[in-house]
Amino acid sequence: MQDSIVAPQVKRRRTDQAQILSFLKKFNSQDKLSVAKFCRKYKIHRTTFYAWQKHHGKKDEECDSKGFVPVEVAPISSPAGLSDDPTLFAEVNGIRLFHYVSPDYLKALLP
């Protein structure tokens, strides 16, 4: 008769929203710690941590540093003799755009 091998049951713990936000705050305050090391330290599965970040995290701190760049659209006068010059769509840091471009393309142009 064969002995069947049964894997031990892992007790799942339920983490409330206050604990999740606390973990995310701890992670954001520790610059040098990788996600893997942080998860090992606090015994959190990496997939769970990334799901928490997606659902709860990165709201205030990172929104200011990443994302869209404010663009000011202002009409300019065309130089003398170039009246058939296309209409300027936007200008960002000296880069003139004469039609819509994707935000990723614009980010690639900026230093």
C-alpha positions as CSV (number, residue, x, y, z in Angstrom):
1,M,0.0,0.0,0.0
2,Q,1.3,3.4,-0.9
3,D,1.6,6.2,1.5
4,S,0.2,9.4,0.1
5,I,2.1,12.6,0.7
6,V,-0.1,15.5,1.8
7,A,1.1,19.0,1.7
8,P,0.6,20.9,4.9
9,Q,-2.2,23.4,4.9
10,V,-1.0,27.0,4.9
11,K,-3.2,29.1,7.2
12,R,-4.3,32.2,5.3
13,R,-4.5,35.5,7.1
14,R,-6.8,38.3,6.2
15,T,-5.1,41.7,6.1
16,D,-7.4,44.7,6.6
17,Q,-7.0,48.0,4.7
18,A,-5.2,49.8,7.6
19,Q,-2.5,47.1,7.7
20,I,-2.2,47.1,3.9
21,L,-1.7,50.9,3.9
22,S,0.8,50.6,6.7
23,F,2.8,48.0,4.8
24,L,2.8,50.2,1.7
25,K,3.9,53.2,3.7
26,K,6.7,51.2,5.3
27,F,7.9,50.1,1.8
28,N,7.8,53.6,0.4
29,S,9.8,54.9,3.3
30,Q,12.6,52.3,2.8
31,D,14.5,53.4,-0.3
32,K,17.2,50.6,-0.4
33,L,14.9,47.6,0.2
34,S,13.8,45.6,-2.8
35,V,10.2,44.3,-3.1
36,A,11.5,40.7,-2.7
37,K,13.4,41.5,0.5
38,F,10.5,43.5,1.9
39,C,8.1,40.7,1.3
40,R,10.4,38.1,2.9
41,K,10.9,40.4,5.9
42,Y,7.1,40.8,6.5
43,K,6.1,37.3,5.2
44,I,3.9,38.7,2.3
45,H,3.7,37.0,-1.1
46,R,5.1,39.3,-3.8
47,T,2.0,38.8,-6.0
48,T,-0.1,40.0,-3.1
49,F,2.1,43.0,-2.5
50,Y,2.0,44.0,-6.1
51,A,-1.8,43.7,-6.1
52,W,-1.9,46.0,-3.0
53,Q,0.3,48.5,-4.8
54,K,-2.0,48.4,-7.8
55,H,-5.2,48.8,-5.8
56,H,-4.1,51.1,-3.0
57,G,-0.7,52.5,-3.5
58,K,1.2,55.1,-5.4
59,K,-1.5,57.7,-5.2
60,D,0.0,60.9,-3.8
61,E,3.7,60.5,-3.7
62,E,4.4,59.3,-7.2
63,C,1.7,61.1,-9.1
64,D,3.6,64.4,-8.8
65,S,6.9,62.9,-10.1
66,K,5.7,60.7,-13.0
67,G,2.9,60.9,-15.6
68,F,1.8,63.7,-17.8
69,V,3.8,66.9,-18.2
70,P,1.9,70.1,-18.1
71,V,1.7,71.6,-21.6
72,E,0.9,75.2,-22.4
73,V,-0.6,75.8,-25.8
74,A,-0.1,79.3,-27.0
75,P,-0.6,80.8,-30.4
76,I,2.6,82.1,-32.1
77,S,3.0,84.4,-34.9
78,S,4.6,82.9,-38.0
79,P,7.9,84.4,-39.2
80,A,7.7,86.8,-42.2
81,G,7.2,85.0,-45.5
82,L,6.1,81.7,-44.0
83,S,2.3,82.2,-43.9
84,D,1.7,78.6,-45.1
85,D,3.5,77.4,-41.8
86,P,1.3,74.7,-40.1
87,T,-0.5,75.7,-36.9
88,L,1.4,75.0,-33.7
89,F,-0.4,72.4,-31.5
90,A,1.8,72.8,-28.4
91,E,5.3,73.8,-27.2
92,V,7.1,72.1,-24.3
93,N,10.5,73.1,-23.1
94,G,11.3,74.6,-26.5
95,I,10.0,71.5,-28.4
96,R,7.3,72.6,-30.9
97,L,4.6,70.1,-31.8
98,F,2.5,70.7,-34.8
99,H,0.1,67.8,-34.3
100,Y,-0.9,65.4,-31.5
101,V,1.8,63.0,-30.2
102,S,1.4,60.2,-27.6
103,P,2.5,61.0,-24.1
104,D,5.2,58.3,-24.2
105,Y,6.7,59.9,-27.3
106,L,6.7,63.3,-25.6
107,K,8.3,61.8,-22.4
108,A,11.1,60.4,-24.6
109,L,11.8,63.8,-26.0
110,L,12.1,65.5,-22.6
111,P,15.4,65.3,-20.6
